């Protein structure tokens, strides 16, 4: 099958994720769009069970985070009497964290978030997600203010997830569990993704008596889509309209 290819330079315009950070983590900055078959192979390489495989919608999640940030910031700035620059900065940090390519969140059985960690806060030498020994306990805990501010429930994310067959994910078709874990991962941040998956599996193994459902969400194409300019997006749309397949 002919495949449209666009090379883009992936740049993190996010605090804590600059050039030195990318070099140390060995991030692939030259990316191409992946087909469904290629993404399935990436899942296979990580030994992820078929029933736990999901993808992030190409646009809706990033748009939702950005829209929420703009709305909340406007509320803050419109109220000149009580405007708090520290809270505004924290709001921006949370939005940036929520858009990071590799992250994990734990939720309780009522779908409320109880833990969050993203790639910008991990220790890079040696690489470890166990910052502040957060994964030494179950469920994990971390004291960083930004990672505990404005937690999002699991049902915030579900409308932005799809199965590999392109079907929507709803609360009704989730297994009943004591805890849920949501992992955003991809193959261009291979080492952080691989380390995170191993860390979570090890953490969960400490609680064999608990029913824990993991949602492995591949966001490779979603990350690319968010960085494309309008002309590049138009090219992909034209390719799709010609009857070709591009997995979202």
Phi, psi and omega in degrees: 000131178294139182233128176289137182231127174232125177267130177230155174266118184272114182242128174276115175261045188233143182299138178083359184232049182274195186301312181301319179299315182295320181295315181298320181280351179067043184283135176283113183262358177248107191244151173232152180295141182253142176280170177302318181296322179292321178291322176299321177296322177297320176298318180299319182298330180267004180055043180271127182303146184302322183283358182247012186263125180220163174233154178270132178304144188298331187229327194295323183294309180300319179297321181294317180296314181295319179295317178299318180298314181298318181295312182292322179294322179296320177301318181293312185287333178290331180267084185291341182286316185251011183302131182238110183296329179294316178293326178294319178294321178294321177300317179295319179298317179299317179298318179295318179297319181295340180262005181292148185290330181234123182200163178220145176222140173252145179227149176276186185287352174262011176073014178275137181290132179238353179198146179211139174213140181230165190298334183289346184255359184285158175279131187262334180228107346289155184295129180205138174270354185275054179292136182058025181056032187296329182268009177284345179240165173229130351291160181297159177221147176214147187262354183298125184305315184297328182279350178249000184269136177052058178296147181248136178288162181299325182288354170290325185273330187305319180296346182258006180253150176225151170285171178296341177272002178086012180276145179290158180247127181235164179298326183295329181262014172272146173294146173289134185211164174282324179218153174236146178232130179247121180242122170265126182211169181195176183262353177273339168250064190298309184295311177300321180295313181297317179296319181295314181300317178296319181296316180294315180300319178294320180295318181291327181299341179286349183229066183294341182274353180262143175274113184235122180256126178253131174252108179271111186251110177279122183244023183304303183291328178296321178294321178294313183303320183293339182260352181287146174275168184305323181292323178291319177297321179297323179296317179294320179297319178297320179297318179295317181294344178276003177094008179273164182256127168229118182287130181286000000 
